[in-house]
Structure formats: structure tokens, C-alpha cells
Amino acid sequence: MPRRKPAGRRPQRRKDVRHGEPGDAFRCVGCRLDVPVHAPGTAHRNHCPNCLTSRHVDHRVPGDRRAACRGRMAPVSVTVRDDGEWLIIHHCQSCGELSANRIAGDDNALVLLRIAMRPLSGDRLRTGALLAL
């Protein structure tokens, strides 16, 4: 008779990609650039420093990687906290969810300023959705 595994969590399989080790990278869904996982100024790299495009991987907590959507998230706006830290507002192209993500130290400053100067009105995002944040 075969041995039964104890009830509970199934042991994880070995994964080819281990995030958090030096040299690891992911490919940007926007510009196809290979992006290093480590970023100055943040513990969880979640967007491309070149085009600021992200993938919908985090559910509620930054770095949890529990979102089922996995859709492309376009940068639509920026906001600034009281302490002066900038956040990028991403809009998921698949499910429509909005999220705020901290900028990293190596993000493209020109692209950040272009997004900051872009008006919020337009077809890309409804103003009501921004008020829901």
C-alpha cells in the first residue's frame, strides 16, 4: 500500500527562478528590457525602471505575489506622500484595478516627470476611479 502524505500543505516544488538572489532579473512586459530584481530605495521591485510598466502580481501587501490577474499595469499618474516620497499609480489593463507603488532610485526621471505633467482627464482613466483610492 502506498504511503499517504500527511494532510495539510503540499511541499513546494523546486523553482527555476528564485527572486531575491543577486543576478536575478525579469523581462518587462512593456519595453522587453531585462530588469534586475534588486532596486535602490525599495525592497520589492515591481516595475521597469525604463518605462515604469508593471505586472499585476501583488494582491494586498507589496511583495506578496498573490494576485491571480497577472495583467499588464500601465503607469497613469504619480502622487506624493507628506514626507516627499513619490508613488506611481498603476492601472491594470486586464482587471482595471489601481495600485500605488513606490518609485525606485534607478527609475527614469524623465518618464516620471512626463507622467506627473500629464493631465488626469482623458480616455485612459476615469477621474472617479482615482477618487476611489
C-alpha positions in Angstrom: 0.0 0.0 0.0 1.5 3.4 -1.0 2.4 5.9 1.8 0.0 8.8 2.2 1.2 12.3 2.7 0.0 14.0 5.8 -2.9 16.3 5.4 -2.0 20.0 5.2 0.2 21.9 2.9 1.8 20.3 -0.1 5.6 20.7 -0.2 6.8 23.2 -2.8 8.5 22.1 -6.0 11.9 23.4 -6.9 11.6 26.6 -8.9 14.0 27.7 -11.7 13.7 31.4 -10.8 14.4 32.4 -7.2 13.6 36.1 -6.7 15.9 37.9 -4.4 19.2 36.4 -5.3 21.9 38.6 -7.0 21.8 38.4 -10.7 18.1 37.6 -11.0 16.0 39.6 -13.4 12.6 39.7 -15.1 11.6 40.8 -18.5 9.5 43.9 -18.8 6.1 43.4 -20.4 6.2 47.0 -21.9 9.7 47.5 -23.3 11.1 43.9 -23.0 14.1 45.1 -21.0 15.7 42.7 -18.6 15.1 44.3 -15.2 17.2 43.4 -12.1 15.1 42.3 -9.1 17.1 44.5 -6.7 16.4 48.2 -6.7 17.8 51.1 -4.7 15.3 52.5 -2.3 12.8 49.7 -2.3 12.6 46.1 -1.0 10.2 44.8 -3.7 10.9 45.7 -7.4 7.6 45.7 -9.1 8.1 47.9 -12.2 10.5 48.5 -15.0 12.8 51.5 -14.3 12.9 52.4 -18.0 9.2 52.6 -19.0 7.6 52.2 -15.5 5.3 49.5 -16.7 4.4 46.8 -14.2 2.7 43.4 -14.0 -0.3 42.7 -11.7 1.4 40.3 -9.2 0.8 41.7 -5.7 -2.6 41.4 -4.1 -2.8 43.5 -0.9 0.7 43.6 0.5 3.7 44.7 -1.5 5.8 41.6 -2.4 3.1 39.0 -1.6 2.9 38.0 -5.3 -0.7 36.6 -4.7 -2.7 38.4 -7.4 -4.3 35.9 -9.9 -4.6 38.5 -12.7 -1.0 38.8 -13.9 -2.1 41.6 -16.3 -0.1 44.5 -17.6 -0.2 47.6 -15.4 0.3 50.9 -17.2 1.6 53.9 -15.2 -1.1 56.6 -15.3 -0.2 59.1 -12.7 2.1 59.9 -9.8 1.3 61.1 -6.3 3.5 62.4 -3.5 3.3 61.5 0.2 3.5 64.0 3.0 7.2 63.1 3.6 8.0 63.8 -0.1 8.2 60.2 -1.4 6.8 59.7 -4.9 4.4 56.9 -5.8 3.4 55.7 -9.2 -0.3 55.0 -9.8 -0.6 51.9 -12.0 -3.8 50.8 -13.8 -4.3 47.1 -14.6 -5.2 46.7 -18.3 -6.9 43.3 -17.6 -9.0 43.8 -14.4 -9.0 47.6 -14.1 -7.5 47.7 -10.5 -5.5 50.7 -9.4 -2.4 50.4 -7.2 0.1 52.8 -5.8 3.8 51.7 -5.9 6.9 53.4 -4.5 9.4 54.7 -7.0 12.9 53.1 -7.0 16.2 55.0 -7.0 17.0 54.0 -10.6 13.7 54.9 -12.2 13.8 57.0 -15.3 13.3 60.6 -14.1 12.2 61.9 -17.5 9.4 59.4 -17.7 8.3 60.2 -14.1 8.1 63.9 -14.9 6.2 63.2 -18.1 3.6 61.2 -16.2 3.5 63.9 -13.5 2.8 66.6 -16.1 0.2 64.7 -17.9 -3.4 65.8 -17.1 -5.7 63.3 -15.4 -8.5 63.9 -17.8 -8.8 61.6 -20.8 -9.9 58.3 -22.1 -7.2 56.2 -20.3 -8.6 56.5 -16.8 -11.8 57.9 -15.3 -11.5 60.5 -12.6 -13.9 58.6 -10.5 -11.6 55.6 -10.4 -8.8 57.9 -8.9 -11.1 59.1 -6.2 -11.7 55.5 -5.2 -8.1 55.3 -4.0 
